[in-house]
Amino acid sequence: MGCYHSKPAERKGLFSQQEEFVWNNNKDTACHDPTTDTTEASDSHIPNLNVSDPTLPSPSPHSPPASRPSTTSLPSLDGLTSLSEVWSMPQQWDKFKQYLATISEGEDSEGQPLIMVRYATFLEMYARLDMEYRRGVSREMLVQLVTDMMEHEEQFLGRERCLKCIDTGMRREVLETVKNVKTGNEEAGPRVFIVIYPRVVDRLEEMLGNYQNMVMGQEVVNVKGKS
């Protein structure tokens, strides 16, 4: 990667004029075009995203399993089968996050669970970084957004709490890129995390499929129970 000054003259990709209008009229929601723009590597396979309303309560990623919502009480996503569809609707995205908050992929050395909802959190933060990059905000703000992702309490790239879909080589590459961003040798923006971004999306797509299968299975059982 080159010096951060050598960036393209125009930033195309995630946001259409209509989506910019939605953003300007709803500060709590960032809307992304679900279509794929192949003009830049950082845009490939990015799904539609609406960041959840921060005023709505959400389960703590470190809360004990007993305090998190039961999977039996979670509603169906109304036939939505793709991550892009679910992410385009704040309420549906929140439902999916509730499901993710009930699943752990292990624990760290302190016994803190690695809750799957952190994948959604990472993607929300990545989308914010991408949006601000395309809006042309200052380098200082972009560096801060990158730093926020690196220093988030979930430690997406930490030694113990690193997202399980990220291998050692990917982690090392991103850490080196972040170091270069902070010293001014690389551009701050979504490309910092592009090597791990597709892995996160794939993992969320997999979890969405699992959730839909679970819901359909429950519906079959309920129908049989009424017959």
C-alpha positions in Angstrom: 0.0 0.0 0.0 1.2 3.5 -0.8 1.3 6.8 1.0 -2.1 8.1 2.1 -1.7 11.1 -0.1 -1.9 9.0 -3.2 -5.7 8.4 -3.1 -8.2 8.4 -6.0 -9.8 11.7 -6.9 -13.3 10.4 -6.6 -14.6 8.0 -4.0 -17.4 5.8 -5.4 -19.2 2.8 -4.0 -21.5 2.4 -1.1 -23.6 5.4 -1.1 -26.1 6.7 -3.7 -27.7 10.2 -3.7 -30.8 8.8 -2.2 -28.9 7.1 0.6 -27.0 10.4 1.3 -30.5 12.0 1.7 -31.6 9.3 4.1 -28.4 9.8 6.2 -28.8 13.6 6.3 -32.4 13.1 7.5 -31.8 10.4 10.0 -28.6 10.8 11.9 -29.1 7.4 13.7 -29.1 5.3 10.5 -26.4 4.8 7.9 -27.9 3.2 4.7 -25.7 1.4 2.2 -26.5 0.3 -1.3 -26.8 -3.5 -1.3 -25.6 -3.7 -4.9 -21.9 -4.5 -5.4 -19.6 -1.9 -6.9 -16.5 -3.6 -8.3 -14.7 -0.3 -9.1 -12.8 -0.5 -5.8 -11.6 -3.6 -3.8 -13.0 -2.1 -0.6 -16.5 -2.3 -1.9 -16.7 -6.0 -2.9 -19.6 -7.9 -1.3 -20.5 -5.2 1.1 -24.1 -5.7 2.2 -26.7 -3.1 2.9 -26.4 -1.7 6.5 -28.6 0.3 8.8 -26.8 1.0 12.1 -29.3 0.3 14.9 -30.8 3.2 16.8 -28.4 3.8 19.7 -31.3 4.7 22.0 -32.7 1.1 21.8 -31.5 -1.3 24.5 -29.2 -4.1 23.4 -27.8 -7.1 25.2 -24.4 -6.7 26.8 -21.8 -8.8 24.9 -20.4 -9.8 28.2 -23.6 -10.5 30.0 -24.1 -14.0 31.4 -26.1 -16.4 29.2 -29.0 -16.5 31.5 -29.6 -12.7 31.1 -29.6 -12.9 27.3 -32.8 -13.4 25.4 -33.8 -17.0 24.8 -33.8 -18.3 21.2 -37.3 -19.5 21.6 -38.6 -16.0 22.1 -36.9 -14.6 19.0 -39.2 -13.7 16.1 -38.7 -14.8 12.5 -37.0 -12.3 10.1 -40.2 -12.3 8.0 -38.8 -14.4 5.1 -35.7 -12.3 4.6 -32.9 -14.6 3.6 -29.9 -12.4 2.7 -27.7 -10.3 5.0 -28.3 -7.4 2.7 -32.0 -7.6 3.1 -31.9 -7.9 6.8 -29.3 -5.1 7.2 -31.4 -2.8 5.1 -34.1 -2.7 7.8 -33.2 -1.6 11.3 -35.8 -3.6 13.1 -34.8 -6.8 11.3 -31.2 -6.1 11.9 -31.9 -5.7 15.6 -33.7 -9.1 15.6 -30.7 -10.7 14.0 -28.4 -9.1 16.6 -30.6 -10.5 19.4 -30.1 -13.9 18.0 -26.3 -13.4 17.7 -26.3 -12.3 21.4 -27.4 -15.8 22.4 -24.4 -17.5 20.8 -20.8 -17.8 21.9 -17.8 -19.1 20.0 -15.8 -19.7 23.2 -14.3 -17.7 26.1 -11.1 -15.8 26.8 -8.7 -16.6 29.6 -10.8 -14.5 32.0 -13.9 -16.5 31.3 -15.5 -13.7 29.3 -17.6 -15.2 26.4 -16.9 -14.4 22.8 -20.4 -13.5 21.8 -21.3 -13.6 18.0 -22.9 -10.2 18.1 -19.4 -8.7 18.0 -19.2 -9.6 14.3 -22.2 -7.3 13.8 -20.6 -4.6 15.8 -17.4 -4.8 13.8 -19.4 -4.5 10.5 -21.3 -1.5 11.8 -18.1 0.2 12.7 -16.6 -0.7 9.3 -19.6 0.7 7.6 -19.2 4.0 9.5 -15.6 4.2 8.6 -16.4 3.6 4.9 -19.2 6.2 5.0 -17.0 8.9 6.5 -14.2 8.1 4.1 -16.5 8.6 1.2 -17.9 11.8 2.6 -14.3 13.2 2.6 -13.9 13.9 6.3 -10.5 14.8 7.7 -7.7 12.3 8.0 -7.7 12.9 11.7 -11.3 11.7 12.0 -10.6 8.6 9.8 -7.6 7.7 12.0 -9.7 8.1 15.1 -12.4 5.7 13.6 -9.7 3.2 12.8 -8.3 3.5 16.3 -11.8 3.1 17.7 -12.2 -0.2 15.9 -8.8 -1.4 17.1 -9.4 -0.3 20.7 -13.0 -1.5 21.0 -13.8 -3.5 24.1 -14.5 -6.6 22.1 -10.8 -6.5 20.9 -11.7 -7.7 17.4 -8.0 -8.2 16.7 -6.7 -9.0 20.2 -4.6 -11.9 21.0 -7.3 -13.7 22.9 -10.5 -12.2 21.7 -9.7 -12.0 18.0 -12.6 -12.8 15.7 -12.4 -16.5 15.1 -12.7 -16.1 11.3 -9.4 -14.1 11.2 -6.2 -16.2 10.9 -2.8 -15.2 12.2 -1.5 -13.9 8.9 -4.5 -11.6 8.4 -4.3 -10.3 11.9 -0.6 -9.5 11.5 -1.2 -7.8 8.2 -4.0 -5.5 9.6 -1.9 -4.7 12.7 1.0 -3.6 10.4 -1.3 -1.5 8.3 -2.8 0.2 11.3 0.7 1.0 12.5 1.5 2.6 9.2 -1.7 4.6 9.2 -0.8 6.1 12.6 2.6 7.1 11.3 1.2 8.6 8.2 2.6 6.1 5.8 -0.8 4.6 4.8 -4.2 6.0 4.1 -6.8 5.8 6.8 -10.0 4.2 5.5 -11.9 1.0 4.9 -8.9 -0.6 3.1 -7.2 -0.9 6.4 -9.6 -3.8 7.2 -10.3 -5.1 3.7 -8.4 -8.3 4.2 -10.7 -9.4 7.0 -13.9 -7.7 6.0 -15.1 -10.5 3.6 -14.5 -13.1 6.3 -16.7 -11.2 8.7 -19.5 -10.9 6.1 -19.2 -14.6 5.3 -19.5 -15.5 9.0 -22.6 -13.3 9.4 -24.2 -14.9 6.3 -23.6 -18.3 7.8 -25.1 -17.3 11.1 -28.1 -15.8 9.3 -28.7 -19.1 7.5 -28.5 -21.0 10.8 -31.0 -18.6 12.4 -33.5 -19.0 9.5 -33.1 -22.8 9.7 -33.8 -22.7 13.4 -36.9 -20.5 13.0 -38.3 -22.7 10.3 -37.7 -25.8 12.4 -39.6 -24.2 15.3 -42.5 -23.3 13.0 -42.7 -26.9 11.8 -42.8 -28.2 15.4 -45.5 -25.6 16.3 -47.7 -26.7 13.3 -47.3 -30.3 14.2 -48.2 -29.6 17.8 -51.5 -27.9 16.7 -52.5 -30.6 14.3 
